[in-house]
Structure formats: structure tokens, C-alpha cells
Amino acid sequence: MILGILGVGHLASAILAGLVRSGITETILLSPRGKAVELAARYGLEVCRDAADLVARADVVLLAVRPADAASAVAGLPWRTGQVVVSVCAGVPLSDLPVAPARLARAMPLTAAEINASPTVFFPDIPEARQLVERIGPTMALRSEQEFEVATVNAAIYGWAQDLIRRSAEWCTQQGTDPQTMRQLVAQTFVAAGRLIAEKDQSMEEMLTELVTPGGITELGLQVLADRGQPQAWQEACEAVLSKLTAEPA
């Protein structure tokens, strides 16, 4: 299999790092834009003459351009039967990408792909798409494109979680603690919370109820957050992102 990466920006760089880290043996081609020259030198890859050259040679194409440029980036290229395109362009529906007769799937990796730890949703469940994203972390095939849009909000939540980790670690440091120790502690605390929820069958509501001791520190903090409107603000942020993802283009 020959994999072509069309659009070599920040997310594509993280995915490429994860693919290399996974021990991928397939040929990888890069389109001649963004970080292509730098990454080609780092990993010993080939930069194609242009997008048409890449599409003509690749069996699977990872589309990672800016969402606003996605439709124009694929229009008029020599797509062929048997080829698979995996779009990681957030908010760009399948119907907006003229790649027929190639088959098309959407995926939403996170930059944790770099360390093969990205939980990645994809739709539809095309085997070649699954095989690609399985290399960068756990995968979840979804039932519809509508479900995919809702799940894509998680890509924004991923950034919000990083901001919470940063703010929490910085607060600890302001109290006189060691910055690197607190960075690791707070980050691993979020990992621990996520793993427990992911790996236990118990309902999340029951788990939190057991965790929140009446009169304890967890209850106190949650009450302060509720008083400041955090739950409503979080929901509104999720809804704003979903609205942006599903908005009709101007």
C-alpha cells in the first residue's frame, strides 16, 4: 500500500509521527506544502511534485488540509476506483468532497496520535480507513455522519482538558511546588480519571456519587464550580462547537 498525505500541517505531522512510531512499512508520500520538506528529511520520505502526482500514485490518501480548503483541494484530482480517502477535516461532510470514484471516510484523530494514544472516531467503517487509524490509538467506528459530528466535539474537549491541566498545574506551582512534578501529577490525575471511567462498567453517575464524600473536598470544589455556572458553561461550549461543525457554508 502507498499512503499519501495531502496537507502537511500540525495534525498531519502528529499522525505521521505516530505512524512512524508504530513501525509502518508502507511507502508514505507527502504533498509539497506546509511541513512537507522538514518531515520528509526527518523520516526519509518523498515529497510529490503536486497534489495530482500524489493522488495518481497513492492507494490511500489522508486528507488533512484546512477545512475551508478541503473541497477545492480535492476537486479535479485523478481519483480512481479502489482508492480510499480518509478526511480528517473537521466539519466537512462527505457530500462536500468530490473524490468519486474513490471511497471516502471521515476520521477525527487527536494530536495524541503522535504517541499512538489518540482515541479516533471514524465513519463509515471502511477497512483501509480502520487499518490506518488503528496505528495511532484506539478506534471507534460510528453509526452515522450525524453521530460523527457530535463525536467530533470531543476534539475541542481534548483542548479544553489540556487547558484545565495547565491551569491546575500552574496553580499548584504558584503555591510553591515544583513545576515539573505538578505537571506530571495533574496530567496523570486526568489520565487516571479517564482510564477508570473507560475501563469500568459501572455508570459514571454511580462512580461520582461514590467518590464525592459528603462534606469532603471533592464535594466542596464541585459546589463552587456549580455556583459559578461551570456545568452550564461547559454544555454551552459543546453546543457552540457542534453548531459550528454542522453549519451550512456561507
C-alpha positions, 0 to 999 in steps of 0.5 A: 500500500502507498499512503499519501498525505495531502496537507502537511500541517500540525495534525498531519505531522502528529499522525505521521509521527505516530505512524512512524512510531508504530513501525509502518512499512508502507511507502508514505508520500507527502504533498509539497506544502506546509511541513512537507520538506522538514518531515520528509528529511526527518523520516526519509520520505518523498515529497510529490511534485503536486497534489495530482502526482500524489493522488495518481500514485497513492492507494490511500490518501489522508486528507488533512488540509484546512477545512475551508480548503478541503473541497477545492483541494480535492476537486479535479484530482485523478481519483480512481476506483479502489482508492480510499480517502480518509478526511480528517477535516473537521466539519466537512461532510462527505457530500462536500468532497468530490473524490468519486470514484474513490471511497471516502471516510471521515476520521477525527484523530487527536494530536495524541496520535503522535504517541499512538494514544489518540482515541479516533472516531471514524465513519463509515467503517471502511477497512483501509480507513480502520487499518490506518487509524488503528496505528495511532490509538484506539478506534471507534467506528460510528453509526452515522455522519450525524453521530460523527459530528457530535463525536467530533466535539470531543476534539475541542474537549481534548483542548479544553482538558489540556487547558484545565491541566495547565491551569491546575498545574500552574496553580499548584506551582504558584503555591510553591511546588515544583513545576515539573512534578505538578505537571506530571501529577495533574496530567496523570490525575486526568489520565487516571480519571479517564482510564477508570471511567473507560475501563469500568462498567459501572455508570459514571453517575454511580462512580461520582456519587461514590467518590464525592464524600459528603462534606469532603473536598471533592464535594466542596470544589464541585459546589463552587464550580456549580455556583459559578455556572461551570456545568452550564458553561461547559454544555454551552461550549459543546453546543457552540462547537457542534453548531459550528461543525454542522453549519451550512457554508456561507 
